[in-house]
Amino acid sequence: MGRMDFSKEVLWKEVSLLVCHLLSDSVVLKIYCYQKLSQIIKEGF
């Protein structure tokens, strides 16, 4: 895994956290949303 790949993954995680934080007030929903986005990111990138 290259340095660029790693930083891109970290960036996506940060974006996912921010998006999920903005989309929902519920902690459970935030966790669910983050897990779903992480899964999509892993498969998509």
mmCIF entry with sequence, helices, sheets and N, C-alpha, C, O atoms, coordinates in Angstrom:
data_MODEL
# 
_entry.id   MODEL 
# 
_entity.id                         1 
_entity.type                       polymer 
_entity.pdbx_number_of_molecules   1 
# 
_entity_poly.entity_id                      1 
_entity_poly.type                           'polypeptide(L)' 
_entity_poly.nstd_linkage                   no 
_entity_poly.nstd_monomer                   no 
_entity_poly.pdbx_seq_one_letter_code       MGRMDFSKEVLWKEVSLLVCHLLSDSVVLKIYCYQKLSQIIKEGF 
_entity_poly.pdbx_seq_one_letter_code_can   MGRMDFSKEVLWKEVSLLVCHLLSDSVVLKIYCYQKLSQIIKEGF 
_entity_poly.pdbx_strand_id                 A 
# 
loop_
_entity_poly_seq.entity_id 
_entity_poly_seq.num 
_entity_poly_seq.mon_id 
_entity_poly_seq.hetero 
1 1  MET n 
1 2  GLY n 
1 3  ARG n 
1 4  MET n 
1 5  ASP n 
1 6  PHE n 
1 7  SER n 
1 8  LYS n 
1 9  GLU n 
1 10 VAL n 
1 11 LEU n 
1 12 TRP n 
1 13 LYS n 
1 14 GLU n 
1 15 VAL n 
1 16 SER n 
1 17 LEU n 
1 18 LEU n 
1 19 VAL n 
1 20 CYS n 
1 21 HIS n 
1 22 LEU n 
1 23 LEU n 
1 24 SER n 
1 25 ASP n 
1 26 SER n 
1 27 VAL n 
1 28 VAL n 
1 29 LEU n 
1 30 LYS n 
1 31 ILE n 
1 32 TYR n 
1 33 CYS n 
1 34 TYR n 
1 35 GLN n 
1 36 LYS n 
1 37 LEU n 
1 38 SER n 
1 39 GLN n 
1 40 ILE n 
1 41 ILE n 
1 42 LYS n 
1 43 GLU n 
1 44 GLY n 
1 45 PHE n 
# 
_struct_asym.id          A 
_struct_asym.entity_id   1 
# 
loop_
_struct_conf.conf_type_id 
_struct_conf.id 
_struct_conf.pdbx_PDB_helix_id 
_struct_conf.beg_label_comp_id 
_struct_conf.beg_label_asym_id 
_struct_conf.beg_label_seq_id 
_struct_conf.pdbx_beg_PDB_ins_code 
_struct_conf.end_label_comp_id 
_struct_conf.end_label_asym_id 
_struct_conf.end_label_seq_id 
_struct_conf.pdbx_end_PDB_ins_code 
_struct_conf.beg_auth_comp_id 
_struct_conf.beg_auth_asym_id 
_struct_conf.beg_auth_seq_id 
_struct_conf.end_auth_comp_id 
_struct_conf.end_auth_asym_id 
_struct_conf.end_auth_seq_id 
_struct_conf.pdbx_PDB_helix_class 
_struct_conf.details 
_struct_conf.pdbx_PDB_helix_length 
HELX_P HELX_P1 AA1 ARG A 3  ? LEU A 23 ? ARG A 3  LEU A 23 1 ? 21 
HELX_P HELX_P2 AA2 VAL A 27 ? GLY A 44 ? VAL A 27 GLY A 44 1 ? 18 
# 
_struct_conf_type.id          HELX_P 
_struct_conf_type.criteria    ? 
_struct_conf_type.reference   ? 
# 
loop_
_atom_site.group_PDB 
_atom_site.id 
_atom_site.type_symbol 
_atom_site.label_atom_id 
_atom_site.label_alt_id 
_atom_site.label_comp_id 
_atom_site.label_asym_id 
_atom_site.label_entity_id 
_atom_site.label_seq_id 
_atom_site.pdbx_PDB_ins_code 
_atom_site.Cartn_x 
_atom_site.Cartn_y 
_atom_site.Cartn_z 
_atom_site.occupancy 
_atom_site.B_iso_or_equiv 
_atom_site.pdbx_formal_charge 
_atom_site.auth_seq_id 
_atom_site.auth_comp_id 
_atom_site.auth_asym_id 
_atom_site.auth_atom_id 
_atom_site.pdbx_PDB_model_num 
ATOM 1   N N  . MET A 1 1  ? 0.830   -1.198 0.000  1.00 0.00 ? 1  MET A N  1 
ATOM 2   C CA . MET A 1 1  ? 0.000   0.000  0.000  1.00 0.00 ? 1  MET A CA 1 
ATOM 3   C C  . MET A 1 1  ? 0.872   1.258  0.000  1.00 0.00 ? 1  MET A C  1 
ATOM 4   O O  . MET A 1 1  ? 1.713   1.437  0.881  1.00 0.00 ? 1  MET A O  1 
ATOM 5   N N  . GLY A 1 2  ? 0.672   2.103  -0.966 1.00 0.00 ? 2  GLY A N  1 
ATOM 6   C CA . GLY A 1 2  ? 1.478   3.313  -1.077 1.00 0.00 ? 2  GLY A CA 1 
ATOM 7   C C  . GLY A 1 2  ? 1.025   4.414  -0.139 1.00 0.00 ? 2  GLY A C  1 
ATOM 8   O O  . GLY A 1 2  ? -0.033  4.332  0.485  1.00 0.00 ? 2  GLY A O  1 
ATOM 9   N N  . ARG A 1 3  ? 1.825   5.412  -0.056 1.00 0.00 ? 3  ARG A N  1 
ATOM 10  C CA . ARG A 1 3  ? 1.543   6.537  0.827  1.00 0.00 ? 3  ARG A CA 1 
ATOM 11  C C  . ARG A 1 3  ? 0.286   7.282  0.372  1.00 0.00 ? 3  ARG A C  1 
ATOM 12  O O  . ARG A 1 3  ? -0.527  7.686  1.204  1.00 0.00 ? 3  ARG A O  1 
ATOM 13  N N  . MET A 1 4  ? 0.124   7.463  -0.906 1.00 0.00 ? 4  MET A N  1 
ATOM 14  C CA . MET A 1 4  ? -1.042  8.159  -1.439 1.00 0.00 ? 4  MET A CA 1 
ATOM 15  C C  . MET A 1 4  ? -2.332  7.409  -1.119 1.00 0.00 ? 4  MET A C  1 
ATOM 16  O O  . MET A 1 4  ? -3.334  8.012  -0.735 1.00 0.00 ? 4  MET A O  1 
ATOM 17  N N  . ASP A 1 5  ? -2.296  6.101  -1.279 1.00 0.00 ? 5  ASP A N  1 
ATOM 18  C CA . ASP A 1 5  ? -3.468  5.287  -0.997 1.00 0.00 ? 5  ASP A CA 1 
ATOM 19  C C  . ASP A 1 5  ? -3.887  5.440  0.464  1.00 0.00 ? 5  ASP A C  1 
ATOM 20  O O  . ASP A 1 5  ? -5.070  5.571  0.778  1.00 0.00 ? 5  ASP A O  1 
ATOM 21  N N  . PHE A 1 6  ? -2.901  5.419  1.335  1.00 0.00 ? 6  PHE A N  1 
ATOM 22  C CA . PHE A 1 6  ? -3.172  5.526  2.762  1.00 0.00 ? 6  PHE A CA 1 
ATOM 23  C C  . PHE A 1 6  ? -3.802  6.877  3.094  1.00 0.00 ? 6  PHE A C  1 
ATOM 24  O O  . PHE A 1 6  ? -4.794  6.935  3.820  1.00 0.00 ? 6  PHE A O  1 
ATOM 25  N N  . SER A 1 7  ? -3.231  7.964  2.567  1.00 0.00 ? 7  SER A N  1 
ATOM 26  C CA . SER A 1 7  ? -3.755  9.290  2.865  1.00 0.00 ? 7  SER A CA 1 
ATOM 27  C C  . SER A 1 7  ? -5.152  9.474  2.271  1.00 0.00 ? 7  SER A C  1 
ATOM 28  O O  . SER A 1 7  ? -5.993  10.164 2.846  1.00 0.00 ? 7  SER A O  1 
ATOM 29  N N  . LYS A 1 8  ? -5.390  8.852  1.121  1.00 0.00 ? 8  LYS A N  1 
ATOM 30  C CA . LYS A 1 8  ? -6.713  8.939  0.510  1.00 0.00 ? 8  LYS A CA 1 
ATOM 31  C C  . LYS A 1 8  ? -7.745  8.227  1.383  1.00 0.00 ? 8  LYS A C  1 
ATOM 32  O O  . LYS A 1 8  ? -8.866  8.707  1.553  1.00 0.00 ? 8  LYS A O  1 
ATOM 33  N N  . GLU A 1 9  ? -7.354  7.082  1.931  1.00 0.00 ? 9  GLU A N  1 
ATOM 34  C CA . GLU A 1 9  ? -8.251  6.328  2.793  1.00 0.00 ? 9  GLU A CA 1 
ATOM 35  C C  . GLU A 1 9  ? -8.566  7.114  4.064  1.00 0.00 ? 9  GLU A C  1 
ATOM 36  O O  . GLU A 1 9  ? -9.713  7.160  4.510  1.00 0.00 ? 9  GLU A O  1 
ATOM 37  N N  . VAL A 1 10 ? -7.547  7.723  4.633  1.00 0.00 ? 10 VAL A N  1 
ATOM 38  C CA . VAL A 1 10 ? -7.743  8.544  5.835  1.00 0.00 ? 10 VAL A CA 1 
ATOM 39  C C  . VAL A 1 10 ? -8.661  9.724  5.523  1.00 0.00 ? 10 VAL A C  1 
ATOM 40  O O  . VAL A 1 10 ? -9.556  10.051 6.302  1.00 0.00 ? 10 VAL A O  1 
ATOM 41  N N  . LEU A 1 11 ? -8.429  10.354 4.379  1.00 0.00 ? 11 LEU A N  1 
ATOM 42  C CA . LEU A 1 11 ? -9.261  11.475 3.960  1.00 0.00 ? 11 LEU A CA 1 
ATOM 43  C C  . LEU A 1 11 ? -10.722 11.056 3.836  1.00 0.00 ? 11 LEU A C  1 
ATOM 44  O O  . LEU A 1 11 ? -11.619 11.755 4.306  1.00 0.00 ? 11 LEU A O  1 
ATOM 45  N N  . TRP A 1 12 ? -10.956 9.904  3.196  1.00 0.00 ? 12 TRP A N  1 
ATOM 46  C CA . TRP A 1 12 ? -12.312 9.412  3.037  1.00 0.00 ? 12 TRP A CA 1 
ATOM 47  C C  . TRP A 1 12 ? -12.969 9.113  4.374  1.00 0.00 ? 12 TRP A C  1 
ATOM 48  O O  . TRP A 1 12 ? -14.164 9.346  4.551  1.00 0.00 ? 12 TRP A O  1 
ATOM 49  N N  . LYS A 1 13 ? -12.179 8.592  5.323  1.00 0.00 ? 13 LYS A N  1 
ATOM 50  C CA . LYS A 1 13 ? -12.714 8.313  6.652  1.00 0.00 ? 13 LYS A CA 1 
ATOM 51  C C  . LYS A 1 13 ? -13.137 9.600  7.333  1.00 0.00 ? 13 LYS A C  1 
ATOM 52  O O  . LYS A 1 13 ? -14.187 9.656  7.974  1.00 0.00 ? 13 LYS A O  1 
ATOM 53  N N  . GLU A 1 14 ? -12.320 10.634 7.195  1.00 0.00 ? 14 GLU A N  1 
ATOM 54  C CA . GLU A 1 14 ? -12.641 11.941 7.778  1.00 0.00 ? 14 GLU A CA 1 
ATOM 55  C C  . GLU A 1 14 ? -13.924 12.497 7.150  1.00 0.00 ? 14 GLU A C  1 
ATOM 56  O O  . GLU A 1 14 ? -14.807 12.993 7.849  1.00 0.00 ? 14 GLU A O  1 
ATOM 57  N N  . VAL A 1 15 ? -14.006 12.405 5.833  1.00 0.00 ? 15 VAL A N  1 
ATOM 58  C CA . VAL A 1 15 ? -15.190 12.888 5.116  1.00 0.00 ? 15 VAL A CA 1 
ATOM 59  C C  . VAL A 1 15 ? -16.430 12.113 5.561  1.00 0.00 ? 15 VAL A C  1 
ATOM 60  O O  . VAL A 1 15 ? -17.488 12.695 5.801  1.00 0.00 ? 15 VAL A O  1 
ATOM 61  N N  . SER A 1 16 ? -16.282 10.790 5.668  1.00 0.00 ? 16 SER A N  1 
ATOM 62  C CA . SER A 1 16 ? -17.395 9.947  6.095  1.00 0.00 ? 16 SER A CA 1 
ATOM 63  C C  . SER A 1 16 ? -17.897 10.341 7.478  1.00 0.00 ? 16 SER A C  1 
ATOM 64  O O  . SER A 1 16 ? -19.100 10.463 7.706  1.00 0.00 ? 16 SER A O  1 
ATOM 65  N N  . LEU A 1 17 ? -16.955 10.537 8.397  1.00 0.00 ? 17 LEU A N  1 
ATOM 66  C CA . LEU A 1 17 ? -17.314 10.933 9.751  1.00 0.00 ? 17 LEU A CA 1 
ATOM 67  C C  . LEU A 1 17 ? -18.061 12.257 9.751  1.00 0.00 ? 17 LEU A C  1 
ATOM 68  O O  . LEU A 1 17 ? -19.063 12.418 10.448 1.00 0.00 ? 17 LEU A O  1 
ATOM 69  N N  . LEU A 1 18 ? -17.563 13.203 8.964  1.00 0.00 ? 18 LEU A N  1 
ATOM 70  C CA . LEU A 1 18 ? -18.191 14.522 8.895  1.00 0.00 ? 18 LEU A CA 1 
ATOM 71  C C  . LEU A 1 18 ? -19.600 14.431 8.317  1.00 0.00 ? 18 LEU A C  1 
ATOM 72  O O  . LEU A 1 18 ? -20.543 15.008 8.858  1.00 0.00 ? 18 LEU A O  1 
ATOM 73  N N  . VAL A 1 19 ? -19.732 13.699 7.211  1.00 0.00 ? 19 VAL A N  1 
ATOM 74  C CA . VAL A 1 19 ? -21.033 13.534 6.561  1.00 0.00 ? 19 VAL A CA 1 
ATOM 75  C C  . VAL A 1 19 ? -22.031 12.880 7.512  1.00 0.00 ? 19 VAL A C  1 
ATOM 76  O O  . VAL A 1 19 ? -23.164 13.340 7.658  1.00 0.00 ? 19 VAL A O  1 
ATOM 77  N N  . CYS A 1 20 ? -21.590 11.802 8.155  1.00 0.00 ? 20 CYS A N  1 
ATOM 78  C CA . CYS A 1 20 ? -22.486 11.095 9.074  1.00 0.00 ? 20 CYS A CA 1 
ATOM 79  C C  . CYS A 1 20 ? -22.850 11.965 10.262 1.00 0.00 ? 20 CYS A C  1 
ATOM 80  O O  . CYS A 1 20 ? -23.978 11.912 10.752 1.00 0.00 ? 20 CYS A O  1 
ATOM 81  N N  . HIS A 1 21 ? -21.914 12.753 10.722 1.00 0.00 ? 21 HIS A N  1 
ATOM 82  C CA . HIS A 1 21 ? -22.152 13.647 11.850 1.00 0.00 ? 21 HIS A CA 1 
ATOM 83  C C  . HIS A 1 21 ? -23.209 14.687 11.489 1.00 0.00 ? 21 HIS A C  1 
ATOM 84  O O  . HIS A 1 21 ? -24.072 15.020 12.301 1.00 0.00 ? 21 HIS A O  1 
ATOM 85  N N  . LEU A 1 22 ? -23.128 15.192 10.261 1.00 0.00 ? 22 LEU A N  1 
ATOM 86  C CA . LEU A 1 22 ? -24.069 16.214 9.808  1.00 0.00 ? 22 LEU A CA 1 
ATOM 87  C C  . LEU A 1 22 ? -25.449 15.631 9.508  1.00 0.00 ? 22 LEU A C  1 
ATOM 88  O O  . LEU A 1 22 ? -26.468 16.296 9.696  1.00 0.00 ? 22 LEU A O  1 
ATOM 89  N N  . LEU A 1 23 ? -25.469 14.375 9.039  1.00 0.00 ? 23 LEU A N  1 
ATOM 90  C CA . LEU A 1 23 ? -26.728 13.772 8.615  1.00 0.00 ? 23 LEU A CA 1 
ATOM 91  C C  . LEU A 1 23 ? -27.612 13.323 9.766  1.00 0.00 ? 23 LEU A C  1 
ATOM 92  O O  . LEU A 1 23 ? -28.836 13.320 9.640  1.00 0.00 ? 23 LEU A O  1 
ATOM 93  N N  . SER A 1 24 ? -27.009 12.943 10.884 1.00 0.00 ? 24 SER A N  1 
ATOM 94  C CA . SER A 1 24 ? -27.836 12.371 11.945 1.00 0.00 ? 24 SER A CA 1 
ATOM 95  C C  . SER A 1 24 ? -27.452 12.868 13.329 1.00 0.00 ? 24 SER A C  1 
ATOM 96  O O  . SER A 1 24 ? -26.292 13.184 13.593 1.00 0.00 ? 24 SER A O  1 
ATOM 97  N N  . ASP A 1 25 ? -28.449 12.930 14.210 1.00 0.00 ? 25 ASP A N  1 
ATOM 98  C CA . ASP A 1 25 ? -28.227 13.328 15.597 1.00 0.00 ? 25 ASP A CA 1 
ATOM 99  C C  . ASP A 1 25 ? -28.023 12.110 16.479 1.00 0.00 ? 25 ASP A C  1 
ATOM 100 O O  . ASP A 1 25 ? -27.414 12.191 17.545 1.00 0.00 ? 25 ASP A O  1 
ATOM 101 N N  . SER A 1 26 ? -28.540 10.983 16.019 1.00 0.00 ? 26 SER A N  1 
ATOM 102 C CA . SER A 1 26 ? -28.463 9.751  16.805 1.00 0.00 ? 26 SER A CA 1 
ATOM 103 C C  . SER A 1 26 ? -27.083 9.107  16.686 1.00 0.00 ? 26 SER A C  1 
ATOM 104 O O  . SER A 1 26 ? -26.542 8.976  15.589 1.00 0.00 ? 26 SER A O  1 
ATOM 105 N N  . VAL A 1 27 ? -26.519 8.707  17.832 1.00 0.00 ? 27 VAL A N  1 
ATOM 106 C CA . VAL A 1 27 ? -25.214 8.055  17.848 1.00 0.00 ? 27 VAL A CA 1 
ATOM 107 C C  . VAL A 1 27 ? -25.266 6.732  17.085 1.00 0.00 ? 27 VAL A C  1 
ATOM 108 O O  . VAL A 1 27 ? -24.347 6.402  16.336 1.00 0.00 ? 27 VAL A O  1 
ATOM 109 N N  . VAL A 1 28 ? -26.339 5.985  17.280 1.00 0.00 ? 28 VAL A N  1 
ATOM 110 C CA . VAL A 1 28 ? -26.493 4.693  16.598 1.00 0.00 ? 28 VAL A CA 1 
ATOM 111 C C  . VAL A 1 28 ? -26.520 4.896  15.088 1.00 0.00 ? 28 VAL A C  1 
ATOM 112 O O  . VAL A 1 28 ? -25.883 4.146  14.347 1.00 0.00 ? 28 VAL A O  1 
ATOM 113 N N  . LEU A 1 29 ? -27.249 5.898  14.634 1.00 0.00 ? 29 LEU A N  1 
ATOM 114 C CA . LEU A 1 29 ? -27.303 6.194  13.204 1.00 0.00 ? 29 LEU A CA 1 
ATOM 115 C C  . LEU A 1 29 ? -25.952 6.637  12.663 1.00 0.00 ? 29 LEU A C  1 
ATOM 116 O O  . LEU A 1 29 ? -25.574 6.281  11.547 1.00 0.00 ? 29 LEU A O  1 
ATOM 117 N N  . LYS A 1 30 ? -25.225 7.418  13.464 1.00 0.00 ? 30 LYS A N  1 
ATOM 118 C CA . LYS A 1 30 ? -23.891 7.854  13.038 1.00 0.00 ? 30 LYS A CA 1 
ATOM 119 C C  . LYS A 1 30 ? -22.975 6.661  12.821 1.00 0.00 ? 30 LYS A C  1 
ATOM 120 O O  . LYS A 1 30 ? -22.272 6.582  11.813 1.00 0.00 ? 30 LYS A O  1 
ATOM 121 N N  . ILE A 1 31 ? -22.986 5.734  13.771 1.00 0.00 ? 31 ILE A N  1 
ATOM 122 C CA . ILE A 1 31 ? -22.138 4.538  13.677 1.00 0.00 ? 31 ILE A CA 1 
ATOM 123 C C  . ILE A 1 31 ? -22.544 3.701  12.471 1.00 0.00 ? 31 ILE A C  1 
ATOM 124 O O  . ILE A 1 31 ? -21.690 3.242  11.712 1.00 0.00 ? 31 ILE A O  1 
ATOM 125 N N  . TYR A 1 32 ? -23.847 3.504  12.296 1.00 0.00 ? 32 TYR A N  1 
ATOM 126 C CA . TYR A 1 32 ? -24.348 2.717  11.160 1.00 0.00 ? 32 TYR A CA 1 
ATOM 127 C C  . TYR A 1 32 ? -23.952 3.378  9.837  1.00 0.00 ? 32 TYR A C  1 
ATOM 128 O O  . TYR A 1 32 ? -23.474 2.716  8.916  1.00 0.00 ? 32 TYR A O  1 
ATOM 129 N N  . CYS A 1 33 ? -24.154 4.664  9.765  1.00 0.00 ? 33 CYS A N  1 
ATOM 130 C CA . CYS A 1 33 ? -23.822 5.434  8.562  1.00 0.00 ? 33 CYS A CA 1 
ATOM 131 C C  . CYS A 1 33 ? -22.332 5.335  8.264  1.00 0.00 ? 33 CYS A C  1 
ATOM 132 O O  . CYS A 1 33 ? -21.941 5.127  7.115  1.00 0.00 ? 33 CYS A O  1 
ATOM 133 N N  . TYR A 1 34 ? -21.505 5.479  9.280  1.00 0.00 ? 34 TYR A N  1 
ATOM 134 C CA . TYR A 1 34 ? -20.054 5.432  9.102  1.00 0.00 ? 34 TYR A CA 1 
ATOM 135 C C  . TYR A 1 34 ? -19.602 4.057  8.629  1.00 0.00 ? 34 TYR A C  1 
ATOM 136 O O  . TYR A 1 34 ? -18.757 3.947  7.740  1.00 0.00 ? 34 TYR A O  1 
ATOM 137 N N  . GLN A 1 35 ? -20.168 3.006  9.227  1.00 0.00 ? 35 GLN A N  1 
ATOM 138 C CA . GLN A 1 35 ? -19.811 1.642  8.821  1.00 0.00 ? 35 GLN A CA 1 
ATOM 139 C C  . GLN A 1 35 ? -20.198 1.390  7.371  1.00 0.00 ? 35 GLN A C  1 
ATOM 140 O O  . GLN A 1 35 ? -19.438 0.791  6.610  1.00 0.00 ? 35 GLN A O  1 
ATOM 141 N N  . LYS A 1 36 ? -21.390 1.854  6.997  1.00 0.00 ? 36 LYS A N  1 
ATOM 142 C CA . LYS A 1 36 ? -21.857 1.683  5.618  1.00 0.00 ? 36 LYS A CA 1 
ATOM 143 C C  . LYS A 1 36 ? -20.941 2.412  4.637  1.00 0.00 ? 36 LYS A C  1 
ATOM 144 O O  . LYS A 1 36 ? -20.545 1.848  3.617  1.00 0.00 ? 36 LYS A O  1 
ATOM 145 N N  . LEU A 1 37 ? -20.607 3.661  4.945  1.00 0.00 ? 37 LEU A N  1 
ATOM 146 C CA . LEU A 1 37 ? -19.734 4.443  4.074  1.00 0.00 ? 37 LEU A CA 1 
ATOM 147 C C  . LEU A 1 37 ? -18.351 3.815  3.984  1.00 0.00 ? 37 LEU A C  1 
ATOM 148 O O  . LEU A 1 37 ? -17.755 3.772  2.908  1.00 0.00 ? 37 LEU A O  1 
ATOM 149 N N  . SER A 1 38 ? -17.844 3.331  5.103  1.00 0.00 ? 38 SER A N  1 
ATOM 150 C CA . SER A 1 38 ? -16.523 2.689  5.112  1.00 0.00 ? 38 SER A CA 1 
ATOM 151 C C  . SER A 1 38 ? -16.518 1.473  4.205  1.00 0.00 ? 38 SER A C  1 
ATOM 152 O O  . SER A 1 38 ? -15.551 1.224  3.484  1.00 0.00 ? 38 SER A O  1 
ATOM 153 N N  . GLN A 1 39 ? -17.613 0.715  4.248  1.00 0.00 ? 39 GLN A N  1 
ATOM 154 C CA . GLN A 1 39 ? -17.742 -0.483 3.418  1.00 0.00 ? 39 GLN A CA 1 
ATOM 155 C C  . GLN A 1 39 ? -17.745 -0.102 1.939  1.00 0.00 ? 39 GLN A C  1 
ATOM 156 O O  . GLN A 1 39 ? -17.065 -0.726 1.125  1.00 0.00 ? 39 GLN A O  1 
ATOM 157 N N  . ILE A 1 40 ? -18.514 0.922  1.605  1.00 0.00 ? 40 ILE A N  1 
ATOM 158 C CA . ILE A 1 40 ? -18.600 1.391  0.216  1.00 0.00 ? 40 ILE A CA 1 
ATOM 159 C C  . ILE A 1 40 ? -17.237 1.868  -0.268 1.00 0.00 ? 40 ILE A C  1 
ATOM 160 O O  . ILE A 1 40 ? -16.831 1.582  -1.394 1.00 0.00 ? 40 ILE A O  1 
ATOM 161 N N  . ILE A 1 41 ? -16.535 2.602  0.599  1.00 0.00 ? 41 ILE A N  1 
ATOM 162 C CA . ILE A 1 41 ? -15.218 3.133  0.248  1.00 0.00 ? 41 ILE A CA 1 
ATOM 163 C C  . ILE A 1 41 ? -14.226 2.002  0.002  1.00 0.00 ? 41 ILE A C  1 
ATOM 164 O O  . ILE A 1 41 ? -13.464 2.040  -0.964 1.00 0.00 ? 41 ILE A O  1 
ATOM 165 N N  . LYS A 1 42 ? -14.235 0.992  0.877  1.00 0.00 ? 42 LYS A N  1 
ATOM 166 C CA . LYS A 1 42 ? -13.323 -0.144 0.720  1.00 0.00 ? 42 LYS A CA 1 
ATOM 167 C C  . LYS A 1 42 ? -13.562 -0.858 -0.605 1.00 0.00 ? 42 LYS A C  1 
ATOM 168 O O  . LYS A 1 42 ? -12.614 -1.234 -1.294 1.00 0.00 ? 42 LYS A O  1 
ATOM 169 N N  . GLU A 1 43 ? -14.835 -1.043 -0.960 1.00 0.00 ? 43 GLU A N  1 
ATOM 170 C CA . GLU A 1 43 ? -15.160 -1.752 -2.198 1.00 0.00 ? 43 GLU A CA 1 
ATOM 171 C C  . GLU A 1 43 ? -14.952 -0.868 -3.419 1.00 0.00 ? 43 GLU A C  1 
ATOM 172 O O  . GLU A 1 43 ? -14.560 -1.350 -4.482 1.00 0.00 ? 43 GLU A O  1 
ATOM 173 N N  . GLY A 1 44 ? -15.215 0.432  -3.265 1.00 0.00 ? 44 GLY A N  1 
ATOM 174 C CA . GLY A 1 44 ? -15.155 1.353  -4.400 1.00 0.00 ? 44 GLY A CA 1 
ATOM 175 C C  . GLY A 1 44 ? -13.754 1.812  -4.737 1.00 0.00 ? 44 GLY A C  1 
ATOM 176 O O  . GLY A 1 44 ? -13.465 2.112  -5.895 1.00 0.00 ? 44 GLY A O  1 
ATOM 177 N N  . PHE A 1 45 ? -12.877 1.872  -3.747 1.00 0.00 ? 45 PHE A N  1 
ATOM 178 C CA . PHE A 1 45 ? -11.525 2.363  -3.983 1.00 0.00 ? 45 PHE A CA 1 
ATOM 179 C C  . PHE A 1 45 ? -10.519 1.261  -3.784 1.00 0.00 ? 45 PHE A C  1 
ATOM 180 O O  . PHE A 1 45 ? -9.319  1.485  -3.939 1.00 0.00 ? 45 PHE A O  1 
# 
